[in-house]
Amino acid sequence: MASRVLRVIGVAVAVILALEAGLRVFGDRLDQPLEWYHSAAQQSVADMDRLHDAGMTSDVVFVGTSMIREDIQIPIIEDQLSSIDRASNVALPAAQTSVMREWLLDQVIPRLHPGRVVWGVESIDFNGGRSVPVVERYDTGRAVRGGVLGSADRVLSATFALSRHRAQLRNPSFVVDFFRARPNEATTPLEDLLSPVNEGRRANDKKNKKEFGRIRDDALGGFVIGDREVADFEYTIEALRSQGIEVVVVLMPVPNGYVRAHPNGNDDFANFQEWLHGEAARLGVALIDHARTMPSDAFIDYTHLASAGALEFSQILAADLDSLGW
């Protein structure tokens, strides 16, 4: 009996060692394991690290949700503002204010050392009624998970390929992915990392209907201006200013459908808009309100501008920043 148990243990150890060796040798055939809550965050960190290692900083960073990520064309900002040599768009999908607090203060500022921050916000960023706050997903990412378990996970991931790729090993398609030849991946030139261009997307009515339901039921479901979201917004602004970083808040443009997606429609949105103006005045931070600047037909869906709209809005925002003395 004992010898049989030893043989089973021996086979198990051999299999584990073989898998570890195989992953170490051929692991580059697999997609890189997701260390963050979203692939956009992982790519942004990799890009910022490359810039930091090259001694490059950013005069201004644009942060917020995918509205900022897709609606701001950095080359326009750099071209129209003589005081800006380099700008970075490091916004993240679904990044409510609590996510931005951690992302900005712990990841972006130490890497890019900007003198200015443009923070694009919308009502969606302050919704304390979401069933699962995005910050909870952010905090479960391996790269930032707290506590002893989080630290142990990072150590094991850095040491063992099996730990690093464990999520992929659970996927039934792992074997196919492992033996599939990976396409050649071009590396973004270093000088282009600070100037991403929004290439836009095509409208899709079926997708848009699904997106409306997601926004109405999830992102804006149970809409209420949340205490935690407000506290993190205020803390972040004060922390940035204490480091001598100038902050401008932009209320991002939205179409009529986005406004309707609130539980109480325009009443909820108007109340939020009024609250944000009061909040900005109380904090003494510049607020540029573009909530209803762009027509609804300029949007590709219920939250993002089409490429032509993004170009126009970037020009408008650059002019606004210029009027502030930028």
C-alpha positions in Angstrom: 0.0 0.0 0.0 2.8 2.4 1.0 4.7 1.7 -2.2 1.6 2.4 -4.3 1.1 5.8 -2.6 4.7 6.6 -3.2 4.4 5.7 -6.9 1.3 7.9 -7.2 3.1 10.8 -5.5 6.1 10.2 -7.7 4.0 10.3 -10.9 2.2 13.5 -9.7 5.5 15.2 -9.0 6.9 14.1 -12.4 3.8 15.5 -14.1 4.1 18.8 -12.2 7.8 19.1 -13.0 7.1 18.3 -16.7 4.4 21.0 -16.9 6.6 23.5 -15.1 9.5 22.8 -17.5 7.2 22.9 -20.5 5.7 26.2 -19.5 9.2 27.7 -18.9 10.4 26.6 -22.4 7.2 27.2 -24.4 5.3 29.7 -22.3 5.7 32.4 -24.8 3.2 30.6 -27.0 0.5 31.6 -24.5 -1.0 35.0 -24.0 0.6 36.8 -21.1 -1.3 36.0 -17.9 -3.6 38.8 -16.8 -2.1 40.4 -13.7 -4.7 43.3 -13.6 -8.4 43.5 -13.6 -8.4 44.4 -17.2 -6.0 43.9 -20.1 -6.0 47.7 -20.7 -4.5 48.3 -17.3 -1.9 45.6 -17.9 -0.9 47.2 -21.2 -0.8 50.7 -19.7 1.5 49.6 -16.9 3.8 47.9 -19.4 3.9 51.0 -21.6 4.4 53.3 -18.6 7.3 51.1 -17.4 9.0 51.3 -20.7 8.6 55.1 -20.7 9.9 55.3 -17.1 12.9 53.1 -17.9 13.7 55.3 -20.8 13.6 58.4 -18.5 10.5 59.8 -20.2 7.8 61.6 -18.3 4.5 63.2 -19.2 3.5 66.8 -18.9 -0.2 65.8 -18.5 -2.1 62.6 -18.1 -5.7 62.1 -19.0 -7.5 59.7 -16.7 -11.0 58.3 -16.2 -13.1 55.6 -17.8 -13.2 54.4 -21.4 -15.0 57.6 -22.3 -11.6 59.4 -21.8 -9.7 56.4 -23.2 -11.6 56.5 -26.5 -12.7 60.1 -26.8 -9.4 61.9 -26.3 -6.9 62.0 -29.2 -3.6 62.8 -27.6 -1.9 64.1 -30.8 -4.6 66.9 -31.0 -3.8 67.9 -27.4 -0.1 68.0 -28.1 -0.5 69.9 -31.3 -2.8 72.6 -30.0 -1.2 73.2 -26.6 2.2 74.8 -26.8 3.0 74.1 -23.2 2.5 70.3 -23.7 5.4 68.4 -25.1 4.2 65.0 -24.0 0.7 63.8 -22.9 -0.5 60.4 -21.9 -4.0 58.8 -22.0 -4.0 56.3 -19.2 -7.7 56.0 -18.7 -9.2 52.6 -17.8 -12.4 50.8 -18.7 -15.1 51.1 -16.0 -12.7 53.0 -13.7 -15.0 54.6 -11.1 -13.4 57.2 -8.8 -12.3 54.5 -6.3 -10.3 52.7 -9.0 -8.8 56.0 -10.1 -7.6 56.8 -6.6 -5.5 53.6 -6.5 -4.5 53.7 -10.2 -3.4 57.4 -10.2 -1.7 57.6 -6.9 -0.1 54.2 -6.8 0.7 53.5 -10.5 0.5 56.5 -12.8 2.1 59.3 -10.8 5.2 57.4 -9.7 5.9 56.3 -13.3 5.0 59.4 -15.4 5.5 62.2 -12.9 3.0 64.6 -14.6 2.6 68.2 -13.6 -1.1 68.2 -14.7 -4.0 65.7 -14.6 -7.2 66.0 -16.6 -9.8 63.7 -15.0 -12.8 63.0 -17.2 -15.9 62.0 -15.2 -19.5 61.1 -15.6 -22.4 60.1 -13.3 -21.4 56.5 -13.9 -18.1 57.1 -12.0 -20.0 58.1 -8.8 -22.7 55.5 -8.8 -22.7 53.9 -5.3 -25.6 51.7 -6.3 -23.7 49.2 -8.5 -24.1 45.7 -7.3 -20.4 45.0 -7.7 -18.3 48.1 -7.5 -15.5 48.0 -10.1 -12.9 48.7 -7.4 -13.6 45.2 -6.0 -12.6 43.7 -9.3 -9.6 46.0 -9.5 -8.4 44.9 -6.0 -8.5 41.2 -6.9 -5.9 41.6 -9.7 -2.7 39.7 -8.9 -0.6 42.9 -9.3 -2.3 44.8 -6.5 -4.1 42.2 -4.4 -3.4 43.1 -0.7 -2.5 41.0 2.3 -0.3 38.0 2.9 -2.1 36.0 0.2 -1.6 38.7 -2.3 2.1 39.0 -1.5 2.5 35.2 -1.6 0.7 35.0 -4.9 3.1 37.5 -6.5 6.1 35.7 -5.2 4.9 32.3 -6.5 3.9 33.8 -9.8 7.4 35.3 -10.2 9.0 32.0 -9.3 6.9 29.3 -10.9 5.4 29.2 -14.4 2.6 26.9 -13.2 1.5 29.6 -10.7 1.8 32.4 -13.2 -0.3 30.5 -15.8 -2.7 28.8 -13.5 -5.8 30.6 -14.8 -5.0 29.5 -18.4 -4.4 25.9 -17.2 -8.0 25.8 -16.0 -9.2 26.7 -19.5 -10.3 23.7 -21.6 -8.7 25.3 -24.6 -5.3 25.4 -22.9 -3.8 22.6 -25.0 -4.9 24.1 -28.3 -3.6 27.5 -27.3 -0.3 26.0 -26.1 0.5 24.4 -29.4 -0.9 27.1 -31.6 1.8 29.2 -33.2 1.6 32.8 -32.0 1.5 35.5 -34.6 4.4 38.0 -34.7 3.6 40.9 -32.4 4.9 44.3 -33.4 6.2 46.4 -30.5 4.8 49.9 -30.3 7.7 52.4 -30.9 8.6 54.1 -27.7 8.0 57.6 -29.0 4.4 56.6 -29.9 3.4 55.4 -26.5 2.5 58.9 -25.4 0.4 59.6 -28.5 -2.2 56.8 -29.0 -4.7 57.5 -31.7 -8.4 56.7 -31.5 -9.2 54.9 -34.7 -12.9 54.7 -33.9 -15.3 51.8 -34.2 -18.3 50.9 -36.4 -21.8 51.2 -35.1 -23.7 48.1 -34.5 -27.4 48.4 -33.6 -27.7 45.0 -32.0 -24.6 45.6 -29.9 -25.9 49.0 -28.9 -29.2 47.6 -27.6 -27.2 45.1 -25.5 -25.0 48.0 -24.3 -28.0 50.1 -23.3 -29.3 47.2 -21.1 -25.9 46.8 -19.5 -25.6 50.5 -18.7 -29.2 50.8 -17.4 -29.1 47.6 -15.3 -25.5 47.5 -14.2 -23.4 50.6 -14.5 -26.3 53.0 -13.7 -28.6 50.6 -11.8 -29.7 51.9 -8.4 -28.1 55.2 -9.2 -27.0 57.2 -6.2 -24.0 59.5 -5.7 -22.0 57.1 -3.4 -20.3 58.2 -0.2 -17.2 56.1 -1.0 -17.0 57.3 -4.5 -17.2 60.9 -3.4 -14.7 60.4 -0.6 -12.2 58.8 -3.0 -12.7 61.6 -5.6 -12.0 64.2 -3.0 -9.0 62.4 -1.5 -7.4 61.9 -4.9 -7.7 65.6 -5.8 -6.3 66.7 -2.5 -3.4 64.2 -2.8 -2.5 65.3 -6.3 -2.6 69.0 -5.3 -0.5 68.3 -2.3 2.2 67.1 -4.7 1.9 70.3 -6.7 -0.1 68.6 -9.5 -2.7 70.8 -11.2 -6.1 69.1 -11.7 -8.8 69.8 -14.2 -12.1 67.9 -14.0 -14.0 67.4 -17.3 -17.7 66.3 -17.3 -17.6 64.1 -20.4 -20.2 64.4 -23.2 -23.0 61.8 -23.4 -25.9 61.2 -25.8 -29.6 61.3 -24.9 -29.7 57.5 -24.5 -27.1 57.6 -21.6 -29.2 60.2 -19.8 -32.4 58.0 -20.2 -30.5 55.0 -18.8 -30.6 56.5 -15.3 -33.4 55.1 -13.1 -35.1 58.5 -13.1 -33.8 59.7 -16.4 -33.0 63.3 -16.8 -33.8 64.1 -13.2 -31.0 61.9 -11.9 -28.6 63.3 -14.5 -29.5 66.9 -13.8 -29.2 66.4 -10.1 -25.8 64.8 -10.6 -24.7 67.7 -12.9 -25.7 70.3 -10.3 -24.0 68.3 -7.5 -20.7 68.1 -9.4 -20.6 71.8 -10.1 -21.1 72.4 -6.4 -18.5 69.8 -5.5 -15.9 71.4 -7.8 -16.6 74.8 -6.4 -16.2 73.5 -2.9 -12.9 71.8 -3.7 -11.7 74.8 -5.7 -10.9 72.7 -8.7 -11.5 73.7 -12.3 -14.5 72.0 -13.9 -15.2 72.0 -17.7 -18.8 70.9 -18.3 -19.2 69.2 -21.7 -22.1 66.9 -20.7 -24.3 68.0 -23.6 -21.7 69.5 -26.0 -21.8 66.8 -28.6 -25.0 65.7 -30.5 -26.3 62.2 -30.0 -25.5 61.2 -33.5 -21.8 61.8 -32.9 -21.7 58.8 -30.6 -20.9 55.2 -31.7 -22.8 53.8 -28.7 -24.3 55.1 -25.4 -21.0 56.3 -23.9 -18.3 56.7 -26.6 -17.9 59.1 -29.5 -17.2 57.9 -33.0 -13.8 58.8 -34.4 -15.0 62.0 -36.0 -16.7 63.1 -32.8 -13.6 62.2 -30.8 -11.5 64.4 -33.1 -13.9 67.3 -32.7 -14.2 66.9 -29.0 -10.4 66.7 -28.5 -10.1 70.0 -30.4 -12.8 71.6 -28.2 -11.1 70.4 -25.0 -7.7 71.5 -26.1 -9.1 75.0 -26.7 -10.7 74.9 -23.2 -7.4 73.9 -21.6 -5.7 76.7 -23.6 -8.1 79.2 -22.2 -7.0 78.1 -18.7 -3.5 79.2 -19.5 -2.1 75.9 -20.7 
